[in-house]
């Protein structure tokens, strides 16, 4: 019995030591940031575990998003030094369970592959016979502003994006020089449509027409729930940050709103250096890209 009690105490101590292995993990990292102590500083990367005996040093125009071991998030935007123990003392449990859920979802999806792709650039495709668009054959959208994204094709200078209504009447057409386009669906010609079909073509090339992608606005019983939960998530943040857009992207992904998720990922990528790998993983796990691409 005494030996059993000793074993249990050892296991409890080991578990406590494991559970207190770190105070924060780095979710997002922009700029020249380091961590450590006065005698030793290391470059900060996404996924780094921070203990209460360490210090963070933020450079100019830098940004860090942290996930506390309790599930609470924290964002640092001002340059300077931050003791992890001080940050830990400022943690409160007033964040919603919804925010904590999607923050943990982001952290769970950060893999070693992300680290090797922190400075990844957009994929360049060498075939000129089709365009790989990151859309399902048919889908729904929630937000007015939608960003459509596709694989860039080597040697192509311009793409044509055309939107038609269900009667095949053209209601939108635009030429772009990059492999993405932002479309404002608050435009009355677009918003009033029950269904639109989006086409992506290479300017001046025949036989490159992509299949059309059907898209319609959400307009059912889910709409009220989406509005309520999204407002709750957005209210947790001040201003536009990479973490805010990643959290909302994760929410959209779970609800099958992939164009909305892509839109938020692209916004997050403009705000933080290390979102590219997360976006790549999003495309792969949802079947928009092959892992070998």
Buried (B, 14 or more C-beta within 10 A) or exposed (E): EEEEEEEEEEEEEEEEEEEEEBBBBBBBBBBBBBBBEEEEEEEBBBBBEBBBEBBBBBEEEBBBBBBBBEBBBBBBBEBEEBEBEEBBEEBEEEBEEBBBBBBBBBBEBBEEEBBEBBEEEBBEBEEBEBBBBBBBEEBBBBBEEBBBBBBBBEEBEEBBBBBBBEEEEEBBEEEBEEBBBEBEBEEEEBEEBEEBBBBBBBEEBEEBBBEBBBBBBBEEEBEEEBEEBBEEBEEBBEEEBBBBBBBBBBBBBEBBBBBBBBBBBBBBBEBBBBBBBBBBBBBBEBEBBEEEE
